[in-house]
Amino acid sequence: MLTRTLAAAVTLMLAGSAGALEIHLPPETATYKPSDLPGYQLVQRNCMTCHAAQYASSQPPASPRAYWEATVKKMKKPFGAQFDDADMPAMVDYLVKTYGAERGAAAPAALVKPAAAAVVAASGKDAKTLLAANGCMACHAIEQKVVGPGFAEVAARYKGQDGAAAVAANIRSGGAGKWGPVPMPPFSQLSVADAATLAKYVLSR
């Protein structure tokens, strides 16, 4: 009798595991709050690679600047986020003024000017310079998928079409659900000409 009971229990367990359901989560659509602060674009580019935008909005609203500095540093080490140390001050400034204790504060001129200069400096550059300046290769590769699709995959989807305008528009506006669950942040700081240069490069792979 005991043997039969054990056999029945094992059979039920196996049947349960064989019928396990696959869960498909909906595409991530949340974005960071738009801002004229230079850290907005940096946070969109650097943070959404690893987690959703809700992470920032779920932090205590009275969190001071030191809290956000510690959080950003933690993301780089020990968690290994791939962004430059030079990006940190602007990222922290955006986060504390958008989600923390300094909400509503104006952007310091010292932080605004370098960001504006960076946009101008990148304008009219070749594709490889634009890729490096905007951190594109943190999420993309030429052949294989990383966070976003490989450039060859994008080129294959648009093969036989005049897709340059659509790809350039997607680069500047971002989007979600086109290539997987992780949204692409908007790169609206790019000029139309620079976005077209990047689109042409991607579609030529």
ROSE-4610 file (N, C-alpha, C; in Angstrom, 1 decimal, always signed):
// ROSE-4610
residu = [M/M/M/L/L/L/T/T/T/R/R/R/T/T/T/L/L/L/A/A/A/A/A/A/A/A/A/V/V/V/T/T/T/L/L/L/M/M/M/L/L/L/A/A/A/G/G/G/S/S/S/A/A/A/G/G/G/A/A/A/L/L/L/E/E/E/I/I/I/H/H/H/L/L/L/P/P/P/P/P/P/E/E/E/T/T/T/A/A/A/T/T/T/Y/Y/Y/K/K/K/P/P/P/S/S/S/D/D/D/L/L/L/P/P/P/G/G/G/Y/Y/Y/Q/Q/Q/L/L/L/V/V/V/Q/Q/Q/R/R/R/N/N/N/C/C/C/M/M/M/T/T/T/C/C/C/H/H/H/A/A/A/A/A/A/Q/Q/Q/Y/Y/Y/A/A/A/S/S/S/S/S/S/Q/Q/Q/P/P/P/P/P/P/A/A/A/S/S/S/P/P/P/R/R/R/A/A/A/Y/Y/Y/W/W/W/E/E/E/A/A/A/T/T/T/V/V/V/K/K/K/K/K/K/M/M/M/K/K/K/K/K/K/P/P/P/F/F/F/G/G/G/A/A/A/Q/Q/Q/F/F/F/D/D/D/D/D/D/A/A/A/D/D/D/M/M/M/P/P/P/A/A/A/M/M/M/V/V/V/D/D/D/Y/Y/Y/L/L/L/V/V/V/K/K/K/T/T/T/Y/Y/Y/G/G/G/A/A/A/E/E/E/R/R/R/G/G/G/A/A/A/A/A/A/A/A/A/P/P/P/A/A/A/A/A/A/L/L/L/V/V/V/K/K/K/P/P/P/A/A/A/A/A/A/A/A/A/A/A/A/V/V/V/V/V/V/A/A/A/A/A/A/S/S/S/G/G/G/K/K/K/D/D/D/A/A/A/K/K/K/T/T/T/L/L/L/L/L/L/A/A/A/A/A/A/N/N/N/G/G/G/C/C/C/M/M/M/A/A/A/C/C/C/H/H/H/A/A/A/I/I/I/E/E/E/Q/Q/Q/K/K/K/V/V/V/V/V/V/G/G/G/P/P/P/G/G/G/F/F/F/A/A/A/E/E/E/V/V/V/A/A/A/A/A/A/R/R/R/Y/Y/Y/K/K/K/G/G/G/Q/Q/Q/D/D/D/G/G/G/A/A/A/A/A/A/A/A/A/V/V/V/A/A/A/A/A/A/N/N/N/I/I/I/R/R/R/S/S/S/G/G/G/G/G/G/A/A/A/G/G/G/K/K/K/W/W/W/G/G/G/P/P/P/V/V/V/P/P/P/M/M/M/P/P/P/P/P/P/F/F/F/S/S/S/Q/Q/Q/L/L/L/S/S/S/V/V/V/A/A/A/D/D/D/A/A/A/A/A/A/T/T/T/L/L/L/A/A/A/K/K/K/Y/Y/Y/V/V/V/L/L/L/S/S/S/R/R/R]
num = [1/1/1/2/2/2/3/3/3/4/4/4/5/5/5/6/6/6/7/7/7/8/8/8/9/9/9/10/10/10/11/11/11/12/12/12/13/13/13/14/14/14/15/15/15/16/16/16/17/17/17/18/18/18/19/19/19/20/20/20/21/21/21/22/22/22/23/23/23/24/24/24/25/25/25/26/26/26/27/27/27/28/28/28/29/29/29/30/30/30/31/31/31/32/32/32/33/33/33/34/34/34/35/35/35/36/36/36/37/37/37/38/38/38/39/39/39/40/40/40/41/41/41/42/42/42/43/43/43/44/44/44/45/45/45/46/46/46/47/47/47/48/48/48/49/49/49/50/50/50/51/51/51/52/52/52/53/53/53/54/54/54/55/55/55/56/56/56/57/57/57/58/58/58/59/59/59/60/60/60/61/61/61/62/62/62/63/63/63/64/64/64/65/65/65/66/66/66/67/67/67/68/68/68/69/69/69/70/70/70/71/71/71/72/72/72/73/73/73/74/74/74/75/75/75/76/76/76/77/77/77/78/78/78/79/79/79/80/80/80/81/81/81/82/82/82/83/83/83/84/84/84/85/85/85/86/86/86/87/87/87/88/88/88/89/89/89/90/90/90/91/91/91/92/92/92/93/93/93/94/94/94/95/95/95/96/96/96/97/97/97/98/98/98/99/99/99/100/100/100/101/101/101/102/102/102/103/103/103/104/104/104/105/105/105/106/106/106/107/107/107/108/108/108/109/109/109/110/110/110/111/111/111/112/112/112/113/113/113/114/114/114/115/115/115/116/116/116/117/117/117/118/118/118/119/119/119/120/120/120/121/121/121/122/122/122/123/123/123/124/124/124/125/125/125/126/126/126/127/127/127/128/128/128/129/129/129/130/130/130/131/131/131/132/132/132/133/133/133/134/134/134/135/135/135/136/136/136/137/137/137/138/138/138/139/139/139/140/140/140/141/141/141/142/142/142/143/143/143/144/144/144/145/145/145/146/146/146/147/147/147/148/148/148/149/149/149/150/150/150/151/151/151/152/152/152/153/153/153/154/154/154/155/155/155/156/156/156/157/157/157/158/158/158/159/159/159/160/160/160/161/161/161/162/162/162/163/163/163/164/164/164/165/165/165/166/166/166/167/167/167/168/168/168/169/169/169/170/170/170/171/171/171/172/172/172/173/173/173/174/174/174/175/175/175/176/176/176/177/177/177/178/178/178/179/179/179/180/180/180/181/181/181/182/182/182/183/183/183/184/184/184/185/185/185/186/186/186/187/187/187/188/188/188/189/189/189/190/190/190/191/191/191/192/192/192/193/193/193/194/194/194/195/195/195/196/196/196/197/197/197/198/198/198/199/199/199/200/200/200/201/201/201/202/202/202/203/203/203/204/204/204/205/205/205]
x = [+0.8/+0.0/+0.9/+1.9/+2.8/+3.5/+3.9/+4.6/+3.6/+2.4/+1.4/+1.2/+1.2/+1.0/+2.1/+3.4/+4.6/+4.6/+4.2/+4.2/+3.2/+2.1/+1.0/+1.5/+2.2/+2.7/+3.7/+4.7/+5.7/+5.0/+4.0/+3.3/+2.7/+2.1/+1.5/+2.5/+3.6/+4.7/+5.2/+5.4/+5.9/+4.9/+3.7/+2.6/+2.6/+2.7/+2.7/+3.8/+5.1/+6.2/+6.1/+5.5/+5.4/+4.4/+3.5/+2.5/+2.8/+4.0/+4.4/+4.1/+3.6/+3.3/+4.4/+4.6/+5.6/+4.9/+5.6/+5.0/+5.7/+4.9/+5.5/+5.1/+6.0/+5.7/+5.5/+4.6/+4.4/+5.7/+5.8/+7.0/+7.1/+8.3/+8.5/+8.2/+7.3/+6.9/+7.2/+7.5/+7.8/+9.0/+9.0/+10.2/+10.5/+11.7/+12.0/+11.3/+11.0/+10.3/+11.2/+10.6/+11.4/+11.9/+13.0/+13.6/+14.7/+14.9/+15.9/+17.3/+17.3/+18.6/+19.4/+20.7/+21.6/+21.6/+21.4/+21.4/+20.2/+19.2/+18.0/+18.4/+19.1/+19.5/+20.5/+21.4/+22.4/+21.7/+20.7/+20.0/+19.2/+18.6/+17.8/+18.7/+19.9/+20.8/+21.5/+21.9/+22.7/+22.0/+20.8/+20.1/+19.1/+18.5/+17.4/+18.0/+19.3/+19.9/+19.7/+19.7/+19.6/+18.3/+17.5/+16.3/+15.3/+14.1/+13.0/+13.0/+12.3/+12.3/+11.6/+10.8/+10.1/+11.1/+12.3/+13.2/+13.4/+13.6/+13.8/+12.6/+11.4/+10.2/+9.8/+10.3/+10.0/+10.9/+11.9/+12.8/+12.1/+12.6/+11.9/+12.0/+10.9/+10.9/+11.7/+12.0/+12.8/+14.3/+14.7/+16.1/+17.0/+18.1/+19.0/+20.0/+20.7/+21.7/+22.7/+23.1/+24.1/+23.5/+22.2/+21.6/+21.7/+21.4/+21.4/+22.8/+23.8/+25.2/+25.6/+25.2/+25.6/+24.9/+23.7/+22.9/+23.6/+23.9/+24.6/+25.9/+26.7/+28.0/+27.8/+26.8/+26.5/+26.2/+25.5/+25.2/+26.4/+27.4/+28.7/+29.5/+29.7/+30.5/+29.8/+29.3/+29.7/+28.9/+27.8/+26.9/+27.4/+28.4/+29.0/+28.4/+27.6/+26.9/+28.0/+27.8/+28.8/+28.5/+29.0/+29.0/+30.2/+30.5/+31.7/+31.5/+32.6/+32.6/+32.1/+32.5/+32.2/+30.7/+29.9/+28.5/+27.8/+28.4/+27.7/+27.2/+27.9/+27.3/+26.0/+26.0/+24.8/+23.6/+23.9/+22.9/+22.3/+23.2/+22.7/+21.9/+22.3/+21.6/+20.2/+20.1/+18.7/+17.9/+18.4/+17.7/+17.2/+18.1/+17.6/+16.6/+16.7/+15.9/+14.5/+14.5/+13.3/+12.5/+13.3/+12.7/+13.0/+14.0/+14.4/+14.1/+14.9/+14.6/+14.7/+15.4/+15.5/+14.6/+13.4/+12.5/+12.1/+12.1/+11.8/+12.9/+14.1/+15.3/+15.8/+16.3/+16.8/+18.2/+18.5/+19.8/+20.9/+22.0/+23.1/+23.8/+24.2/+24.8/+26.0/+26.7/+27.9/+27.7/+26.5/+26.1/+25.5/+24.8/+24.1/+25.1/+26.1/+27.0/+27.7/+28.4/+29.1/+28.2/+26.9/+26.1/+25.7/+25.4/+25.2/+26.4/+27.5/+28.8/+29.0/+28.6/+28.8/+27.9/+26.7/+25.8/+26.3/+26.8/+27.3/+28.6/+29.4/+30.7/+30.4/+29.3/+29.0/+28.4/+27.8/+27.1/+28.0/+27.5/+28.3/+29.4/+29.6/+30.7/+30.3/+31.4/+31.1/+30.4/+29.9/+29.0/+29.8/+31.0/+31.7/+31.9/+32.2/+32.3/+31.0/+29.9/+28.5/+28.2/+28.5/+28.3/+29.0/+30.2/+31.0/+30.5/+30.1/+29.7/+28.3/+27.5/+26.2/+26.0/+27.1/+27.1/+26.3/+26.2/+25.3/+25.7/+27.1/+27.6/+27.5/+26.9/+26.6/+25.4/+24.5/+23.3/+23.3/+24.1/+24.1/+25.5/+25.5/+26.7/+26.4/+27.4/+27.2/+26.4/+26.8/+26.2/+25.1/+25.5/+24.6/+23.8/+22.7/+21.9/+22.6/+22.5/+23.1/+21.9/+21.6/+20.3/+19.3/+19.8/+19.0/+19.5/+18.8/+19.2/+20.6/+21.2/+22.4/+22.1/+23.1/+22.8/+22.5/+23.1/+22.8/+21.4/+20.8/+19.4/+18.5/+18.8/+18.0/+18.1/+19.3/+19.5/+18.7/+18.7/+17.9/+16.4/+15.9/+14.5/+14.1/+15.0/+14.6/+15.2/+15.7/+16.3/+15.2/+15.6/+14.7/+13.8/+13.9/+13.0/+13.9/+13.3/+14.0/+13.7/+14.5/+14.2/+15.0/+15.8/+16.7/+15.9/+14.8/+14.1/+13.4/+12.9/+12.2/+13.2/+14.4/+15.4/+15.9/+16.1/+16.6/+15.6/+14.3/+13.2/+13.2/+13.4/+13.4/+14.5/+15.7/+16.8/+16.5/+15.9/+15.6/+14.5/+13.5/+12.3/+12.3/+13.1/+13.1/+11.9/+11.6/+10.4/+10.5/+9.4/+9.3/+8.5/+8.9/+8.2/+8.5/+9.4/+9.8/+10.8/+11.7/+12.8/+12.9/+11.9/+12.0/+11.4/+11.5/+10.8/+11.5/+12.8/+13.6/+13.4/+12.9/+12.7/+14.0/+14.0/+15.2/+14.9/+15.8/+15.5/+15.7/+15.0/+15.1/+16.4/+17.0/+18.2/+17.9/+16.9/+16.4/+17.5/+18.6/+19.6/+20.4/+20.3/+20.9/+20.2/+20.9/+20.3/+19.7/+18.8/+18.2/+19.3/+20.3/+21.4/+22.3/+22.6/+23.4/+22.6/+21.3/+20.5/+20.5/+20.4/+20.4/+21.8/+22.9/+24.2/+24.2/+23.7/+23.7/+22.8/+21.6/+20.7/+21.4/+22.0/+22.7/+23.8/+24.5/+25.5/+24.9/+23.9/+23.2/+22.7/+22.1/+21.5/+22.5/+23.7/+24.8/+25.5/+25.1/+25.9/+25.5]
y = [-1.2/+0.0/+1.3/+1.3/+2.4/+2.6/+1.5/+1.6/+2.3/+1.8/+2.4/+3.9/+4.3/+5.7/+6.6/+6.0/+6.8/+6.9/+5.8/+5.8/+6.8/+6.9/+7.8/+9.3/+9.5/+10.9/+11.3/+10.4/+10.7/+11.0/+10.2/+10.4/+11.8/+12.2/+13.5/+14.6/+14.4/+15.4/+15.6/+14.5/+14.5/+15.1/+14.8/+15.4/+16.9/+17.3/+18.8/+19.5/+18.9/+19.6/+19.6/+18.5/+18.5/+19.5/+19.9/+20.8/+22.3/+22.6/+23.9/+24.9/+26.1/+27.1/+28.1/+28.5/+29.6/+30.9/+31.8/+33.2/+34.2/+34.9/+36.0/+37.3/+38.1/+39.4/+40.4/+41.4/+42.4/+43.2/+43.9/+44.7/+45.9/+46.2/+47.4/+48.7/+49.5/+50.7/+51.9/+51.7/+52.9/+53.6/+54.9/+55.7/+56.7/+57.2/+58.3/+59.6/+60.4/+61.6/+62.6/+63.1/+64.0/+65.2/+65.7/+66.8/+67.5/+68.8/+69.5/+69.3/+68.7/+68.4/+67.5/+67.7/+66.9/+65.4/+65.2/+63.8/+62.9/+63.6/+62.8/+61.8/+62.3/+61.4/+60.4/+60.8/+59.8/+58.7/+59.0/+58.0/+57.1/+57.7/+56.8/+55.8/+56.3/+55.5/+54.4/+54.9/+54.0/+53.1/+53.5/+52.8/+51.8/+52.0/+51.1/+49.9/+49.8/+48.6/+47.4/+47.8/+46.8/+46.7/+47.8/+47.7/+48.8/+48.6/+49.4/+50.8/+51.8/+53.1/+53.2/+52.3/+52.3/+52.3/+51.8/+51.7/+53.1/+54.1/+55.5/+56.0/+55.8/+56.3/+55.6/+54.4/+53.7/+54.0/+54.9/+55.3/+56.3/+56.4/+57.4/+58.8/+59.5/+60.9/+61.9/+61.7/+62.6/+62.3/+61.4/+60.9/+62.1/+62.4/+63.5/+63.1/+64.1/+63.9/+62.8/+62.7/+61.7/+60.3/+60.1/+58.8/+58.4/+59.4/+59.1/+58.9/+59.7/+59.4/+58.0/+57.6/+56.2/+55.2/+55.5/+54.5/+54.4/+55.5/+55.5/+54.8/+55.1/+54.4/+52.9/+52.5/+51.1/+50.4/+51.1/+50.5/+50.2/+51.0/+50.8/+49.8/+49.9/+49.0/+48.7/+47.5/+46.2/+45.7/+46.4/+45.7/+45.7/+46.6/+46.5/+47.3/+48.3/+49.1/+49.7/+49.8/+50.3/+51.8/+52.7/+54.1/+54.8/+55.9/+56.7/+57.3/+57.4/+58.2/+59.6/+60.2/+61.5/+61.8/+60.7/+60.8/+60.9/+60.5/+60.4/+61.7/+62.8/+64.0/+64.5/+64.4/+64.8/+63.8/+62.5/+61.5/+61.7/+61.9/+62.2/+63.4/+64.5/+65.7/+65.6/+64.8/+64.6/+63.8/+62.7/+61.8/+62.5/+63.3/+63.9/+65.1/+65.7/+66.8/+66.3/+65.1/+64.6/+63.6/+62.8/+61.8/+62.0/+62.9/+63.0/+64.3/+64.6/+65.8/+67.1/+67.2/+68.5/+68.7/+68.0/+68.1/+69.5/+69.9/+71.3/+72.2/+71.8/+72.7/+72.9/+74.0/+74.3/+73.6/+73.4/+72.8/+73.8/+73.5/+74.4/+74.6/+75.8/+76.2/+75.3/+75.0/+74.2/+72.8/+72.3/+71.0/+71.1/+72.2/+72.4/+72.7/+73.5/+73.9/+72.7/+71.8/+70.8/+69.9/+69.6/+68.8/+69.4/+70.7/+71.4/+71.4/+71.5/+71.5/+70.1/+69.0/+67.7/+67.4/+68.0/+67.8/+68.5/+69.7/+70.4/+69.7/+69.2/+68.6/+67.3/+66.6/+65.3/+65.6/+66.8/+67.1/+67.0/+66.3/+66.2/+65.2/+64.4/+63.5/+62.2/+61.4/+60.1/+59.1/+58.0/+57.1/+56.5/+56.1/+55.5/+56.4/+57.7/+58.7/+58.9/+58.9/+59.1/+57.8/+56.7/+55.4/+55.5/+56.0/+56.0/+57.2/+58.3/+59.5/+59.2/+58.4/+58.1/+56.8/+56.0/+54.8/+53.7/+53.7/+52.8/+51.3/+51.1/+49.8/+49.1/+49.9/+49.3/+48.3/+48.6/+47.8/+47.0/+47.4/+46.8/+46.2/+45.3/+44.8/+44.7/+44.4/+44.3/+43.1/+41.9/+40.7/+40.2/+40.1/+39.4/+40.4/+39.8/+40.6/+40.8/+42.0/+42.2/+42.5/+43.8/+44.2/+44.5/+45.2/+45.4/+44.6/+44.7/+43.8/+44.2/+43.2/+43.4/+44.3/+45.1/+45.9/+45.1/+43.9/+43.0/+42.6/+42.3/+41.9/+43.1/+44.3/+45.4/+45.6/+45.5/+45.6/+44.5/+43.3/+42.2/+42.5/+43.1/+43.4/+44.4/+45.4/+46.4/+46.2/+44.9/+44.6/+44.8/+45.5/+45.7/+46.9/+47.5/+48.7/+49.9/+51.1/+52.3/+52.6/+52.0/+52.1/+53.1/+53.9/+54.8/+55.8/+56.4/+57.4/+56.8/+55.6/+54.9/+54.6/+54.1/+53.8/+55.1/+56.1/+57.4/+57.9/+57.8/+58.3/+57.5/+56.2/+55.3/+55.6/+56.0/+56.4/+57.6/+58.6/+59.8/+59.8/+58.9/+58.9/+57.7/+56.7/+55.5/+54.7/+53.7/+52.9/+51.6/+50.9/+49.6/+48.6/+47.3/+46.3/+45.9/+46.7/+46.4/+45.3/+45.2/+44.2/+43.4/+43.5/+42.7/+43.6/+43.0/+43.7/+44.9/+45.1/+46.2/+47.4/+48.5/+49.7/+50.4/+51.0/+51.8/+53.2/+53.9/+55.3/+56.2/+57.3/+58.3/+59.0/+59.2/+60.0/+61.3/+62.1/+63.3/+64.4/+64.2/+65.2/+65.1/+64.0/+63.9/+64.8/+65.4/+66.1/+65.1/+65.6/+64.7/+64.2/+65.0/+64.6/+63.5/+63.6/+62.6/+61.3/+61.4/+60.2/+59.5/+60.3/+59.7/+59.0/+59.6/+59.0/+57.6/+57.6/+56.3/+55.3/+55.7/+54.8/+54.2/+55.0/+54.5/+53.5/+53.8/+52.8/+51.5/+51.5/+50.3/+49.5/+50.1/+49.4/+48.9/+49.4/+48.9/+47.7/+47.2/+46.1/+44.8]
z = [+0.0/+0.0/+0.0/+0.8/+0.9/-0.4/-1.1/-2.4/-3.4/-3.4/-4.4/-4.1/-2.8/-2.5/-3.0/-2.7/-3.2/-4.7/-5.4/-6.8/-7.4/-6.7/-7.2/-6.9/-5.8/-5.5/-6.6/-6.9/-7.9/-9.2/-9.6/-10.9/-10.9/-9.8/-9.8/-9.9/-9.2/-9.3/-10.7/-11.4/-12.8/-13.7/-13.5/-14.3/-14.2/-12.9/-12.6/-13.3/-13.2/-13.8/-15.3/-15.9/-17.4/-17.9/-17.1/-17.5/-17.1/-16.7/-16.3/-17.4/-17.0/-17.9/-18.1/-19.3/-19.6/-19.4/-18.7/-18.5/-19.3/-20.1/-21.0/-20.5/-20.0/-19.5/-20.6/-20.4/-21.5/-21.6/-22.8/-23.1/-22.0/-21.7/-20.7/-21.5/-20.9/-21.6/-20.7/-19.5/-18.6/-19.0/-18.8/-19.2/-18.0/-18.0/-17.1/-17.4/-16.4/-16.6/-17.4/-18.5/-19.4/-18.6/-19.0/-18.3/-19.3/-19.1/-19.8/-19.1/-18.0/-17.3/-18.2/-18.3/-19.1/-18.7/-17.4/-16.9/-17.4/-17.9/-18.4/-19.5/-20.5/-21.6/-21.1/-20.2/-19.7/-18.9/-18.1/-17.3/-18.2/-19.2/-20.2/-20.9/-21.3/-22.0/-21.1/-19.9/-19.1/-18.1/-17.7/-16.6/-17.1/-18.2/-18.7/-19.3/-19.5/-19.9/-18.9/-17.6/-16.6/-15.8/-15.8/-15.0/-15.5/-15.1/-15.6/-14.9/-15.5/-15.0/-13.7/-13.4/-12.1/-10.9/-11.1/-10.0/-9.4/-10.2/-9.7/-9.0/-9.6/-9.0/-7.7/-7.5/-6.2/-5.1/-5.3/-4.2/-3.3/-2.1/-1.2/-1.7/-1.8/-2.4/-1.7/-0.4/+0.3/+0.3/-0.6/-0.7/-1.0/-0.2/-0.5/-1.6/-2.0/-3.1/-2.8/-1.5/-1.1/-1.4/-1.2/-1.4/-2.9/-3.8/-5.2/-5.7/-5.1/-5.5/-5.1/-3.9/-3.5/-4.4/-4.8/-5.6/-7.0/-7.6/-8.9/-8.9/-7.8/-7.7/-7.5/-6.8/-6.5/-7.8/-8.7/-10.0/-10.8/-10.7/-11.4/-10.8/-9.4/-8.7/-7.3/-7.1/-7.6/-8.8/-9.2/-10.1/-11.6/-11.9/-13.2/-14.3/-14.0/-15.1/-15.9/-17.2/-18.2/-18.5/-17.6/-18.0/-17.4/-18.0/-17.6/-16.2/-15.4/-14.2/-14.4/-15.6/-15.9/-16.1/-16.3/-16.5/-15.1/-14.0/-12.8/-12.2/-12.2/-11.6/-12.2/-13.6/-14.3/-14.0/-14.0/-13.7/-12.3/-11.3/-9.9/-9.8/-10.5/-10.5/-11.1/-12.2/-12.7/-11.8/-11.2/-10.3/-9.1/-8.4/-7.2/-7.4/-8.6/-8.9/-9.5/-9.9/-10.5/-9.6/-8.8/-7.9/-6.5/-6.1/-4.8/-4.1/-3.1/-2.2/-2.9/-4.1/-4.7/-5.9/-5.9/-7.0/-7.2/-8.5/-8.9/-9.0/-8.5/-8.6/-10.0/-10.3/-11.7/-11.9/-13.1/-13.4/-13.3/-12.6/-12.5/-13.8/-14.1/-15.4/-15.7/-14.7/-14.9/-15.5/-15.2/-15.8/-17.1/-17.4/-18.6/-19.8/-19.6/-20.6/-21.2/-20.4/-21.1/-21.9/-21.5/-22.3/-23.6/-23.6/-24.8/-25.8/-25.2/-26.0/-26.6/-25.9/-26.4/-27.6/-27.5/-28.6/-29.9/-29.7/-30.9/-31.4/-30.5/-30.9/-31.7/-31.4/-32.0/-33.4/-33.6/-34.9/-36.1/-37.1/-38.3/-38.3/-37.3/-37.2/-37.9/-38.2/-38.9/-37.9/-38.5/-37.8/-36.6/-36.7/-35.6/-34.4/-34.8/-33.7/-33.0/-33.7/-33.2/-32.3/-32.8/-32.0/-30.6/-30.6/-29.4/-28.5/-29.1/-28.3/-27.6/-28.2/-27.6/-27.0/-26.8/-26.1/-26.8/-28.1/-28.8/-28.6/-28.5/-28.5/-27.1/-26.1/-24.8/-25.0/-25.9/-26.1/-27.4/-28.4/-29.7/-30.1/-31.0/-31.6/-33.1/-33.9/-35.4/-35.7/-35.3/-35.7/-34.7/-33.4/-32.5/-31.6/-31.1/-30.2/-28.8/-28.3/-26.9/-26.0/-25.8/-25.2/-26.3/-27.3/-28.5/-29.6/-30.8/-31.9/-32.4/-33.1/-33.8/-35.0/-35.5/-36.7/-37.9/-38.0/-39.1/-39.1/-38.0/-37.9/-38.3/-37.9/-38.3/-39.8/-40.4/-41.8/-42.6/-42.0/-42.7/-42.7/-41.6/-41.5/-42.6/-42.9/-43.8/-45.2/-45.4/-46.8/-47.9/-48.9/-50.0/-49.8/-48.7/-48.4/-48.2/-48.3/-48.0/-46.6/-45.7/-44.3/-43.5/-44.2/-43.5/-42.7/-43.3/-42.5/-41.3/-41.4/-40.3/-39.2/-39.5/-38.5/-37.9/-38.6/-38.1/-37.1/-37.5/-36.6/-35.3/-35.4/-34.2/-33.3/-33.9/-33.0/-32.2/-32.8/-32.1/-31.2/-31.5/-30.6/-29.7/-29.9/-29.0/-29.3/-28.4/-28.6/-27.8/-27.8/-27.0/-27.8/-27.6/-28.2/-29.6/-30.3/-31.7/-31.8/-30.8/-30.9/-29.6/-28.7/-27.5/-26.4/-25.1/-24.0/-23.5/-23.8/-23.2/-24.1/-23.6/-24.5/-24.9/-26.1/-26.5/-26.1/-25.3/-24.9/-26.1/-26.1/-27.2/-27.2/-28.3/-28.5/-29.2/-28.6/-29.3/-29.3/-28.6/-28.7/-30.0/-30.7/-32.0/-33.0/-33.9/-35.0/-36.0/-36.8/-37.9/-38.8/-39.1/-40.0/-39.3/-38.0/-37.3/-37.2/-36.9/-36.8/-38.2/-39.3/-40.6/-40.9/-40.4/-40.5/-39.8/-38.6/-37.9/-38.6/-39.0/-39.7/-41.0/-41.7/-42.9/-42.6/-41.5/-41.1/-40.6/-39.8/-39.4/-40.5/-41.5/-42.6/-43.6/-43.5/-44.4/-43.9/-42.7/-42.1/-42.8]
